[in-house]
C-alpha cells in the first residue's frame, strides 16, 4: 500500500518537469539566436566599413596618379555641393578648384559610386592648401565615404601632395 501511495502522489509531476525543461530550452535557444543576430550585424558593419575604406583608397589613388598641377576640384561642381558636403570638417570655402573640362571623376567633389560589394557609396573629396610647420605649401586631399543620404562617415582618408614630392 505504501508503494501505491507514492505513485499516486507523483501524478502530474512529470508534466510540470517537462514544461520547466521546455521553458529553459526556449530561453537558451533565444540566447543563441540573439548572439547569432548580433554577430551578423557586426559582420555586416565590418564588411561595409572595409568596402568604404577600399573605395576611399581607390579615390586617393586617382589623385596620386595625377601631377601636382592637375590636383584640383571643378569650381562649378564645388559651388553646387549640398549641406552634407559643406558641413564636413574637411570643407573649406577656399577649396583648390578651377574649371575642369571634361568633368572627370578626379575633379568631382561629390559622387556616388558602386563598391566591390555592389552597394552604393557617396564619395566626397576635399582639396585644400595647407602648410606644414617649416615646410612649403602642399595640397591636402581628404576623401570621405558615406552611405548615400546619410551624414555618417564610413571611411576617411587623408593624403598630401606637394610640388617637390
C-alpha positions, 0 to 999 in steps of 0.5 A: 500500500505504501508503494501505491501511495507514492505513485499516486502522489507523483501524478502530474509531476512529470508534466510540470518537469517537462514544461520547466525543461521546455521553458529553459530550452526556449530561453537558451535557444533565444540566447543563441539566436540573439548572439547569432543576430548580433554577430551578423550585424557586426559582420555586416558593419565590418564588411561595409566599413572595409568596402568604404575604406577600399573605395576611399583608397581607390579615390586617393589613388586617382589623385596620386596618379595625377601631377601636382598641377592637375590636383584640383576640384571643378569650381562649378561642381564645388559651388553646387555641393549640398549641406552634407558636403559643406558641413564636413570638417574637411570643407573649406570655402577656399577649396583648390578648384578651377574649371575642369573640362571634361568633368572627370571623376578626379575633379568631382567633389561629390559622387556616388559610386558602386563598391566591390560589394555592389552597394552604393557609396557617396564619395566626397573629396576635399582639396585644400592648401595647407602648410606644414610647420617649416615646410612649403605649401602642399595640397591636402586631399581628404576623401570621405565615404558615406552611405548615400543620404546619410551624414555618417562617415564610413571611411576617411582618408587623408593624403598630401601632395606637394610640388617637390614630392 
